[in-house]
Amino acid sequence: MIIRHTYLDRIKPFIDKPLIKVLTGVRRSGKSVLLQQIQNLLLEKGVPASHFYVINFESSEALHFQNGTDLIQDIRQKHGETKDKLYIFLDEIQDLSGWEKAVNALRVDFDCDIYITGSNSTLLSGELATHIAGRYVSFDVYPFSFMEFLELLRKTDPGISEQKAFEKYIKLGGMPFLHHINFEEEPSKQYLEDLYASVLIKDVVSRNNIRDADLLQRLVLFLISNIGNPFSARSISAYLKNEYRNIAPETVINYIKACVDACLFYPAKRQDLVGKKVLQIDEKYYLVDHGIRQAIYGENERDIHLVLENIVYMELLRRGYKVSVGRIGDKEIDFVAQDGYQRLYVQVSYLMADEATLEREIRPLLLVQDNYPKLIISMDPINRSTQGIQHFPIVEFLLRSGTL
């Protein structure tokens, strides 16, 4: 088991505080293991395991629960007599009817500290905001970073170089289960295909009552093949029409929102850096894990420039940044990463083999007049820093800890 320090460090300040801790993320991204690691922290602090109530709603032990009332009754039966603080861990709770009212009732009726996970970000945040606004804090859980991937990979292949490991990461991505099958390519591909199907069926089709699953899959495949490219609902509608499948732009928007809610894709809005406004057209979407792209669509090595951009985008999210796409005049900056009052400008390139390519990448960054850090990230092994713009080879960037 790898200790996910990034998440634990963010959660620690809220342990034993009267706020419900909500962990959201795509299926199998490691939320259940993170709950176990929180329990281990409590055990280290001297909290006995008898003070834990733990249940996974995808487990057979939860099949008899019909609604939130059954959950409350079960907790009362098992812990109703205790006067000690109770620590409640509810894993994949989104499919339990009435869960939000039950969680609020537990917060009121018990001396407790509550942790919940789910695979639908809007469901959890939206319902909690309705019933207990201001009394919860949420954390997004993503698949493994390259740093975590490398740590686990070296348990099975201690001598592997960082570069060889990154080549493997490009193909496999960072879903945590892959280390159980020793990062072997064919079993990993099969696992990722099954995971993808599970997310589509359980978290997109079933939850949103989508009738035309084939049309949804065509739309998702279009998004997967075009990660990081800007497009509108109308342009997608026109593309699918050329494929002899009619779909209204409004339906495109609803389908994409369902995929975003299921944490399969993450949107990056476009921001006018001069006018200081968010643009409402041509958003970009990035896939939660580029290994899914390789398993479903292939071509990660051919489309390496898109995959590198996806990897950097997800890494910025892991580090706590809010990320948008910057526009300044007719030029575009791949990512504007905001963390409180701090800002970071990032360009991602495959290789800058000549001066013309370097000039093209730095030109938009030089147009920005503030003093926030400006980075170029690429596969180049040689440092190409220039004119106050820092260059990082992507492996160095991904393995760099702390602030950038």
C-alpha positions as CSV (number, residue, x, y, z in Angstrom):
1,M,0.0,0.0,0.0
2,I,1.3,3.4,-0.9
3,I,0.6,6.2,1.6
4,R,-1.1,9.1,-0.2
5,H,0.5,11.9,1.7
6,T,-0.8,14.7,-0.5
7,Y,-4.4,13.9,0.4
8,L,-3.8,13.0,4.0
9,D,-2.0,16.3,4.6
10,R,-5.0,18.1,3.3
11,I,-7.5,16.1,5.3
12,K,-5.5,16.1,8.6
13,P,-6.5,19.6,9.7
14,F,-10.2,18.7,9.5
15,I,-10.0,15.4,11.5
16,D,-12.2,15.7,14.7
17,K,-13.6,19.0,13.3
18,P,-17.4,19.3,13.0
19,L,-17.4,19.1,9.2
20,I,-18.3,16.2,7.1
21,K,-15.4,15.1,5.0
22,V,-16.4,14.3,1.4
23,L,-14.0,12.4,-1.0
24,T,-15.0,12.3,-4.6
25,G,-13.4,10.8,-7.7
26,V,-13.8,8.3,-10.5
27,R,-14.3,4.7,-9.6
28,R,-11.2,2.8,-8.4
29,S,-9.2,6.0,-8.0
30,G,-8.2,4.9,-4.4
31,K,-10.9,6.5,-2.3
32,S,-11.6,3.3,-0.2
33,V,-7.8,2.9,0.5
34,L,-7.7,6.5,1.5
35,L,-10.4,5.9,4.1
36,Q,-8.4,3.0,5.5
37,Q,-5.4,5.3,5.7
38,I,-7.4,7.9,7.6
39,Q,-8.5,5.1,10.0
40,N,-4.8,4.2,10.5
41,L,-4.0,7.8,11.4
42,L,-6.8,7.7,14.1
43,L,-5.5,4.4,15.4
44,E,-2.0,6.0,15.7
45,K,-3.6,8.8,17.7
46,G,-5.0,6.2,20.1
47,V,-8.6,5.9,18.9
48,P,-9.7,2.3,19.3
49,A,-11.1,0.5,16.3
50,S,-14.3,-0.2,18.3
51,H,-15.1,3.5,17.8
52,F,-15.2,3.1,14.0
53,Y,-18.4,2.4,12.0
54,V,-17.2,1.4,8.5
55,I,-19.4,0.3,5.5
56,N,-18.9,0.1,1.8
57,F,-22.2,0.4,0.0
58,E,-20.9,-1.7,-2.9
59,S,-20.3,-4.6,-0.5
60,S,-22.8,-7.4,0.3
61,E,-22.9,-6.2,3.9
62,A,-24.9,-3.2,2.6
63,L,-27.4,-5.1,0.5
64,H,-30.1,-5.0,3.2
65,F,-30.1,-1.2,3.4
66,Q,-33.1,0.2,1.5
67,N,-32.6,3.8,2.5
68,G,-30.9,6.2,4.9
69,T,-33.2,5.2,7.7
70,D,-31.8,1.6,7.6
71,L,-28.3,3.1,7.9
72,I,-29.2,5.1,11.0
73,Q,-30.9,2.1,12.6
74,D,-27.8,0.0,12.0
75,I,-25.5,2.6,13.6
76,R,-27.9,2.9,16.6
77,Q,-27.9,-0.9,17.0
78,K,-24.2,-1.2,16.9
79,H,-23.1,2.0,18.6
80,G,-26.2,3.6,20.2
81,E,-25.0,2.9,23.8
82,T,-21.5,4.3,23.5
83,K,-20.7,7.7,24.9
84,D,-17.4,7.9,23.1
85,K,-16.9,9.8,19.9
86,L,-17.9,7.7,16.9
87,Y,-16.0,7.8,13.6
88,I,-18.3,7.0,10.7
89,F,-16.9,5.9,7.3
90,L,-19.4,5.6,4.5
91,D,-17.9,4.4,1.2
92,E,-19.6,4.9,-2.2
93,I,-22.7,6.2,-0.6
94,Q,-24.3,7.9,-3.6
95,D,-26.6,5.0,-4.5
96,L,-28.3,4.8,-1.0
97,S,-31.7,6.4,-1.2
98,G,-32.0,9.3,1.3
99,W,-28.3,9.2,2.2
100,E,-28.0,13.0,2.5
101,K,-30.7,13.4,5.1
102,A,-29.3,10.4,7.0
103,V,-25.8,11.9,7.1
104,N,-27.3,15.2,8.3
105,A,-29.2,13.3,11.0
106,L,-26.1,11.5,12.1
107,R,-24.3,14.7,12.5
108,V,-27.0,16.1,14.7
109,D,-27.8,13.0,16.8
110,F,-24.3,11.6,17.4
111,D,-21.0,12.8,18.7
112,C,-19.3,11.8,15.6
113,D,-16.8,12.5,12.8
114,I,-18.1,11.6,9.4
115,Y,-16.2,10.6,6.2
116,I,-18.0,9.8,3.0
117,T,-16.9,8.9,-0.5
118,G,-18.7,8.7,-3.8
119,S,-18.1,8.5,-7.6
120,N,-20.4,11.4,-8.5
121,S,-19.1,14.8,-7.7
122,T,-22.2,16.8,-8.4
123,L,-24.5,14.4,-6.6
124,L,-22.5,14.6,-3.4
125,S,-21.7,18.3,-3.4
126,G,-25.1,19.3,-4.7
127,E,-27.1,17.3,-2.2
128,L,-24.9,18.2,0.7
129,A,-25.1,21.9,-0.2
130,T,-28.9,21.6,0.0
131,H,-29.1,19.9,3.4
132,I,-25.9,20.9,5.3
133,A,-24.5,24.0,3.5
134,G,-21.4,25.2,5.2
135,R,-20.9,22.0,7.2
136,Y,-18.8,19.9,4.9
137,V,-15.5,20.0,3.1
138,S,-14.7,18.2,-0.1
139,F,-11.6,16.6,-1.5
140,D,-11.0,15.4,-5.1
141,V,-9.2,12.1,-5.3
142,Y,-7.4,11.3,-8.6
143,P,-5.5,8.3,-10.0
144,F,-1.8,7.9,-9.1
145,S,0.6,10.7,-10.1
146,F,3.8,9.7,-11.9
147,M,5.6,10.0,-8.6
148,E,3.3,7.5,-6.9
149,F,3.3,5.2,-10.0
150,L,7.2,5.2,-10.0
151,E,7.2,4.3,-6.3
152,L,5.0,1.3,-6.8
153,L,6.6,0.2,-10.1
154,R,10.0,0.1,-8.4
155,K,8.7,-2.4,-5.9
156,T,8.4,-4.9,-8.8
157,D,11.2,-3.5,-11.0
158,P,13.7,-1.8,-8.6
159,G,16.2,-1.0,-11.3
160,I,13.9,0.8,-13.8
161,S,15.0,4.2,-14.8
162,E,12.7,7.3,-14.5
163,Q,12.6,7.6,-18.3
164,K,11.6,4.0,-18.9
165,A,9.0,4.2,-16.1
166,F,7.5,7.3,-17.7
167,E,7.3,5.5,-21.1
168,K,5.3,2.8,-19.2
169,Y,3.2,5.5,-17.5
170,I,2.3,7.0,-20.9
171,K,0.8,3.7,-21.9
172,L,-0.8,2.5,-18.6
173,G,-1.8,5.6,-16.7
174,G,-2.1,5.7,-13.0
175,M,-5.2,3.7,-11.9
176,P,-4.1,2.2,-8.5
177,F,-5.2,-1.4,-9.2
178,L,-2.6,-1.9,-11.9
179,H,0.2,-2.6,-9.4
180,H,-1.8,-5.8,-8.4
181,I,-1.2,-7.1,-11.9
182,N,2.4,-6.0,-11.9
183,F,1.8,-3.3,-14.5
184,E,1.6,-5.9,-17.3
185,E,0.2,-4.4,-20.5
186,E,-2.4,-6.8,-21.6
187,P,-4.0,-7.5,-18.2
188,S,-3.9,-3.7,-17.6
189,K,-5.6,-3.0,-20.9
190,Q,-8.4,-5.5,-20.0
191,Y,-8.8,-4.0,-16.6
192,L,-9.0,-0.4,-17.9
193,E,-11.5,-1.5,-20.6
194,D,-13.7,-3.0,-17.9
195,L,-13.3,0.0,-15.6
196,Y,-14.3,2.3,-18.4
197,A,-17.4,0.2,-19.2
198,S,-18.4,0.2,-15.5
199,V,-18.1,4.0,-15.2
200,L,-20.2,4.5,-18.3
201,I,-22.9,2.0,-17.3
202,K,-23.2,2.7,-13.6
203,D,-22.3,6.4,-13.3
204,V,-23.4,7.8,-16.6
205,V,-26.0,5.7,-18.4
206,S,-27.9,4.4,-15.4
207,R,-27.7,7.4,-13.2
208,N,-28.9,9.8,-15.9
209,N,-31.4,7.4,-17.6
210,I,-29.6,7.7,-20.9
211,R,-31.5,5.6,-23.5
212,D,-29.1,5.8,-26.4
213,A,-26.0,4.3,-24.9
214,D,-24.4,3.8,-28.4
215,L,-24.6,7.5,-29.1
216,L,-23.1,8.3,-25.7
217,Q,-20.2,6.0,-26.4
218,R,-19.6,7.7,-29.8
219,L,-19.6,11.1,-28.0
220,V,-17.2,9.9,-25.3
221,L,-14.9,8.3,-27.9
222,F,-14.8,11.7,-29.7
223,L,-13.8,13.4,-26.4
224,I,-11.2,10.8,-25.6
225,S,-9.6,11.1,-29.1
226,N,-9.6,14.9,-28.9
227,I,-8.5,15.6,-25.3
228,G,-7.1,19.1,-25.0
229,N,-8.7,20.4,-28.2
230,P,-11.3,23.1,-28.0
231,F,-14.7,22.5,-29.4
232,S,-18.3,23.4,-28.8
233,A,-21.5,21.4,-28.4
234,R,-22.6,22.6,-31.8
235,S,-19.3,21.3,-33.5
236,I,-19.7,17.9,-31.8
237,S,-23.3,17.8,-33.0
238,A,-22.2,18.5,-36.5
239,Y,-19.4,15.8,-36.3
240,L,-21.9,13.1,-35.1
241,K,-24.3,14.2,-37.9
242,N,-21.6,13.4,-40.4
243,E,-21.4,10.0,-38.7
244,Y,-25.2,9.6,-39.4
245,R,-26.1,10.1,-35.8
246,N,-28.3,13.1,-35.1
247,I,-28.0,14.7,-31.7
248,A,-29.0,18.2,-30.6
249,P,-26.4,20.5,-29.1
250,E,-28.4,20.6,-25.8
251,T,-28.2,16.8,-25.6
252,V,-24.4,17.0,-26.2
253,I,-24.1,19.4,-23.3
254,N,-26.2,17.0,-21.0
255,Y,-24.1,14.0,-22.0
256,I,-20.8,15.8,-21.4
257,K,-22.1,17.1,-18.0
258,A,-23.0,13.5,-17.0
259,C,-19.5,12.4,-17.8
260,V,-18.0,15.3,-15.9
261,D,-20.2,14.5,-12.9
262,A,-18.9,10.9,-13.0
263,C,-15.4,12.3,-12.8
264,L,-14.5,10.8,-16.2
265,F,-13.6,14.1,-17.7
266,Y,-12.5,17.5,-16.3
267,P,-13.3,20.7,-18.1
268,A,-10.9,23.6,-18.5
269,K,-12.6,26.9,-19.2
270,R,-11.0,29.5,-21.4
271,Q,-10.0,32.8,-19.7
272,D,-9.3,36.1,-21.4
273,L,-6.2,37.3,-19.6
274,V,-6.6,40.9,-20.8
275,G,-10.3,41.3,-20.2
276,K,-10.2,39.2,-17.0
277,K,-13.3,37.3,-17.9
278,V,-14.2,33.6,-18.4
279,L,-15.1,32.8,-22.0
280,Q,-18.2,30.8,-22.5
281,I,-17.2,29.1,-25.8
282,D,-15.0,26.2,-26.8
283,E,-14.1,24.6,-23.5
284,K,-11.4,21.9,-23.4
285,Y,-11.9,18.6,-21.7
286,Y,-9.2,16.3,-20.2
287,L,-9.6,12.6,-19.3
288,V,-9.2,11.6,-15.7
289,D,-6.6,9.0,-16.6
290,H,-4.7,8.8,-19.9
291,G,-4.3,5.0,-19.5
292,I,-8.0,4.7,-20.2
293,R,-7.4,6.5,-23.5
294,Q,-4.7,4.0,-24.5
295,A,-7.0,1.0,-23.6
296,I,-10.1,2.3,-25.4
297,Y,-8.7,4.3,-28.2
298,G,-5.0,3.6,-28.4
299,E,-2.5,5.9,-30.1
300,N,-1.1,7.5,-26.9
301,E,2.4,7.4,-28.4
302,R,1.2,8.9,-31.8
303,D,-0.8,11.6,-30.0
304,I,2.0,12.2,-27.5
305,H,1.5,16.0,-27.5
306,L,-2.1,15.6,-26.4
307,V,-1.3,13.0,-23.8
308,L,1.5,15.1,-22.3
309,E,-1.0,18.0,-22.0
310,N,-3.5,15.7,-20.3
311,I,-0.8,14.5,-17.8
312,V,0.3,18.0,-16.9
313,Y,-3.4,19.2,-16.5
314,M,-4.2,16.4,-14.1
315,E,-0.9,16.9,-12.2
316,L,-1.9,20.6,-11.7
317,L,-5.2,19.5,-10.3
318,R,-3.5,17.0,-7.9
319,R,-1.4,19.8,-6.6
320,G,-4.5,21.8,-5.7
321,Y,-4.6,24.3,-8.6
322,K,-7.7,25.6,-10.3
323,V,-6.8,25.4,-14.0
324,S,-8.1,27.3,-17.0
325,V,-6.9,27.9,-20.5
326,G,-5.5,31.4,-21.1
327,R,-6.1,33.6,-24.1
328,I,-4.2,36.8,-24.7
329,G,-5.0,38.5,-28.0
330,D,-4.9,35.8,-30.6
331,K,-2.4,33.7,-28.6
332,E,-3.2,30.9,-26.2
333,I,-1.5,29.7,-23.0
334,D,-2.1,26.0,-22.3
335,F,-2.8,26.4,-18.6
336,V,-3.3,29.2,-16.1
337,A,-3.0,27.5,-12.7
338,Q,-4.4,29.5,-9.7
339,D,-3.8,28.6,-6.1
340,G,-5.2,31.3,-3.9
341,Y,-3.4,34.5,-4.8
342,Q,-0.6,32.6,-6.6
343,R,-0.7,32.0,-10.3
344,L,1.3,29.9,-12.7
345,Y,1.4,30.0,-16.5
346,V,2.3,26.7,-18.2
347,Q,3.0,25.8,-21.8
348,V,3.2,22.1,-22.7
349,S,5.2,21.0,-25.8
350,Y,6.4,17.6,-27.0
351,L,9.8,18.6,-28.3
352,M,11.4,22.0,-29.0
353,A,14.0,20.8,-31.5
354,D,14.6,24.1,-33.1
355,E,14.5,27.8,-32.3
356,A,11.3,28.4,-34.2
357,T,9.4,25.9,-32.0
358,L,10.9,27.5,-28.8
359,E,9.9,30.9,-30.1
360,R,6.4,29.8,-30.8
361,E,6.0,28.4,-27.3
362,I,7.4,31.3,-25.4
363,R,5.7,34.1,-27.4
364,P,2.3,33.9,-25.5
365,L,4.1,33.8,-22.2
366,L,6.1,36.9,-23.0
367,L,2.9,38.8,-23.6
368,V,1.8,38.3,-20.0
369,Q,3.0,41.4,-18.0
370,D,2.8,40.2,-14.4
371,N,5.6,38.6,-12.4
372,Y,4.1,35.2,-11.7
373,P,6.2,32.1,-12.7
374,K,6.0,31.0,-16.4
375,L,6.9,27.4,-17.3
376,I,7.5,25.4,-20.4
377,I,7.2,21.6,-19.9
378,S,8.4,19.2,-22.7
379,M,10.2,15.9,-23.3
380,D,13.5,17.8,-24.1
381,P,16.3,16.6,-21.8
382,I,18.3,19.8,-22.2
383,N,17.3,22.9,-20.2
384,R,15.8,25.5,-22.6
385,S,15.0,28.2,-20.0
386,T,15.1,31.7,-21.5
387,Q,14.0,35.3,-20.9
388,G,12.8,34.5,-17.4
389,I,10.7,31.5,-18.5
390,Q,11.7,28.2,-16.8
391,H,11.9,25.0,-18.8
392,F,11.3,21.6,-17.1
393,P,11.7,18.2,-18.7
394,I,8.3,16.6,-18.0
395,V,9.8,13.8,-15.8
396,E,11.6,16.4,-13.7
397,F,8.4,18.4,-13.4
398,L,6.3,15.4,-12.3
399,L,8.8,14.3,-9.7
400,R,9.3,17.8,-8.3
401,S,7.8,18.2,-4.9
402,G,6.6,21.3,-3.2
403,T,5.7,24.6,-4.9
404,L,6.6,25.1,-8.6
